[in-house]
Amino acid sequence: MEHVLHTDPFEIKFECCPSCKGIYFDAGEFRDYLEDEIYQRFQEVIDQL
Protein backbone atom coordinates (compact mmCIF):
# COMPACT_ATOMS: atom_id res chain seq x y z
CA MET A 1 0.00 0.00 0.00
CA GLU A 2 1.15 3.49 -0.80
CA HIS A 3 0.32 6.26 1.69
CA VAL A 4 -1.12 9.33 -0.03
CA LEU A 5 -1.37 12.80 1.47
CA HIS A 6 -3.20 15.32 -0.67
CA THR A 7 -3.16 18.86 0.76
CA ASP A 8 -4.83 21.08 -1.83
CA PRO A 9 -7.38 22.52 -1.08
CA PHE A 10 -7.59 20.53 2.19
CA GLU A 11 -5.76 17.61 3.72
CA ILE A 12 -6.88 14.09 2.78
CA LYS A 13 -4.99 10.99 3.93
CA PHE A 14 -5.60 7.55 2.46
CA GLU A 15 -3.84 4.47 1.15
CA CYS A 16 -3.72 3.46 -2.52
CA CYS A 17 -2.84 0.04 -3.92
CA PRO A 18 -0.46 0.48 -6.86
CA SER A 19 -1.58 -2.84 -8.41
CA CYS A 20 -5.35 -2.52 -8.41
CA LYS A 21 -5.60 1.28 -7.86
CA GLY A 22 -7.95 0.63 -4.91
CA ILE A 23 -8.39 3.45 -2.40
CA TYR A 24 -8.52 2.58 1.30
CA PHE A 25 -9.17 4.59 4.46
CA ASP A 26 -8.24 3.78 8.03
CA ALA A 27 -11.09 3.42 10.52
CA GLY A 28 -12.99 6.68 10.84
CA GLU A 29 -11.24 8.54 8.03
CA PHE A 30 -13.97 8.04 5.45
CA ARG A 31 -16.57 9.47 7.83
CA ASP A 32 -14.52 12.70 7.94
CA TYR A 33 -14.93 13.15 4.15
CA LEU A 34 -18.67 12.53 3.81
CA GLU A 35 -19.68 16.20 3.65
CA ASP A 36 -20.90 16.94 0.11
CA GLU A 37 -18.33 19.62 -0.73
CA ILE A 38 -15.41 17.61 0.60
CA TYR A 39 -16.66 14.42 -1.07
CA GLN A 40 -16.88 16.15 -4.47
CA ARG A 41 -13.35 17.49 -4.17
CA PHE A 42 -12.09 14.11 -3.01
CA GLN A 43 -13.66 12.54 -6.09
CA GLU A 44 -11.67 15.01 -8.22
CA VAL A 45 -8.46 13.87 -6.48
CA ILE A 46 -9.31 10.21 -7.11
CA ASP A 47 -10.02 10.88 -10.78
CA GLN A 48 -6.48 12.26 -11.16
CA LEU A 49 -4.77 9.13 -9.75
C-alpha positions in Angstrom: 0.0 0.0 0.0 1.1 3.5 -0.8 0.3 6.3 1.7 -1.1 9.3 0.0 -1.4 12.8 1.5 -3.2 15.3 -0.7 -3.2 18.9 0.8 -4.8 21.1 -1.8 -7.4 22.5 -1.1 -7.6 20.5 2.2 -5.8 17.6 3.7 -6.9 14.1 2.8 -5.0 11.0 3.9 -5.6 7.6 2.5 -3.8 4.5 1.1 -3.7 3.5 -2.5 -2.8 0.0 -3.9 -0.5 0.5 -6.9 -1.6 -2.8 -8.4 -5.4 -2.5 -8.4 -5.6 1.3 -7.9 -7.9 0.6 -4.9 -8.4 3.4 -2.4 -8.5 2.6 1.3 -9.2 4.6 4.5 -8.2 3.8 8.0 -11.1 3.4 10.5 -13.0 6.7 10.8 -11.2 8.5 8.0 -14.0 8.0 5.4 -16.6 9.5 7.8 -14.5 12.7 7.9 -14.9 13.1 4.2 -18.7 12.5 3.8 -19.7 16.2 3.6 -20.9 16.9 0.1 -18.3 19.6 -0.7 -15.4 17.6 0.6 -16.7 14.4 -1.1 -16.9 16.1 -4.5 -13.4 17.5 -4.2 -12.1 14.1 -3.0 -13.7 12.5 -6.1 -11.7 15.0 -8.2 -8.5 13.9 -6.5 -9.3 10.2 -7.1 -10.0 10.9 -10.8 -6.5 12.3 -11.2 -4.8 9.1 -9.7 
